[in-house]
């Protein structure tokens, strides 16, 4: 790879973010920083530590950065941990391996005097063909920019635009009421809000306990008086509905989970953060089982480590959403510009791109962003000191609509991969501007109703046939889902059967296995291919006689039935598994059922 170095340290190259051969890290090019001697106060001050280490403030035209005495390195697969450790030991102390849940990734605390030595070490490591990326850990600035308006009567035009606001055009909305007729969310589909904290006891936000990855000892809620942004963002996603309070979130049936990742420094939304705080936030969200992440912020700092973490979680089925930025520029901000993230711009209530909304080739969708009515921190703190709800504008409030829609899509069909959810949202958007995708509006205006309808149409219809049974048959069975070629179940769905064993179940797209098991019937597994959305006439034929539940019918089942012979439910030797015809008595009829299936085994 090509490494660039500056002739002097006032024009130093910070680091090369991608070494050759990286499978997932997204190159952001070479990033140039200049040592900055500010004439006026900046959000960051030079970083100093007790051991004498120091870093000046660097700037790149987007914000400010200071370098911590740490390097983050990811080695190529196949590099032994002993070789990696030996390479890193000369630099300092390995303080974390498998950093933020990424294999082959190490965070090293260096024994160096200043930031320039850290930059030199990162560039030197990046030369190695065994390294995917090497970069310093850094403090950097960013913002969740906003333009607040006066608090007013709740008019949620983004959910349903009837022309209720002055100069608005009816119909430019996300079709929320229509989507809610199909699905309103699912408690299993959690949305991670990566922000400045969400008020944990807010009466109008559906959420689970949060977490704080910053140096503050918080619980996922606001810590200082300027930590207002996260609560407002979360309200667009998950404000409770039909509770007699304030506003409505798009995915009010899916809980938000706050992870405070930024330390706000001013009322305008400016904050500072560290590289590892974003990766740690994403990893914590994965551990909580989230399916959607939302980051309504823009960074002044680009990181291969952050890019890798986003890509890793996307492969695990987590959908990422971020705001495009509020500078009105023809470039999407970071991290929204990452290929693993859906970048969302803002429109006004007249259906045109908001003047502040960043746009460009990386833009995926647009959603309502101007004059959005949402939750504020209750009491005197918040954007308003007198109201608990506010009107706000910005792409910070358009991205949550898409995150909420992603949660609704997954609530309709939680077996979809992240790439499938992305495609559903994009392909079912309402086209704006020139026909087809364009840089002003991406794929168009989010249409939650059409997206949810598409997700619900991805299903299998068929029946379960219970063989060798002269009595009652189960009405409740379990469907297990497996990836193609795997015997490991990745999800399960209890299903109540209809007449003659009929069922309708959501299914993934692509190739997968679907397995059915019911009480004393052998398991049946089918390999299925679903490229388009709906499979019909799927039939499972289940064989009876598995008394002990080991998925085979053999002498052990005979012995189990014999031990329960003559029993009814009130007897101490009663065994429901031995009542093969489900008539409430273990008798000779059950032996005949067992004999009919004797020697059979179920599918894996």
Secondary structure, DSSP 8 states (H G I E B T S, - for coil): ------SSTTS-EEEE---TT-SS-----EEE-EEE--SS--S---EE-TTS-EE-EEE-SS-EEEEEEEEEEEE-TT--HHHHHHHHHTTEEEEEESGGG-TTEEEEEE--SBHHHHHHHHHHHHTSTTEEEEEEEEEEEEE---EE----S---TTT--SS-STT--TT-S--HHHHHTT----TTS-EEEEES---TT-TTB-EEEEEE-SSS--SSS--STT--HHHHHHHHHHB-SSSSSS---TTTTS-EEEEE--EE-STT-EEEEEHHHHHHHHHHHHHHT-SEEEE--EES---HHHHHHHHHHHHTT-EEEEE--SS--SS--TTTTSTTSEEEEEE-TTSSB-TT---STTEEEEEE-TTEEEE--STT-SS-SS-SEEEEESTTTTHHHHHHHHHHHHHH-TT--HHHHHHHHHHTSB--SSSS-BTTTBT-B--HHHHHHHHHT-EEEEEEEE-S-SS---SEEEEEEEETT--SEEEEEEEE--GGGEEEEE--SEEEEEEEE-TTB--EEEEEEESSSEEEEEEEEE-B--TTSSSB-SHHHHHHHHHTTT--TTSTT--GGG-TT-SSS-SHHHHHHHHHHTT-B---
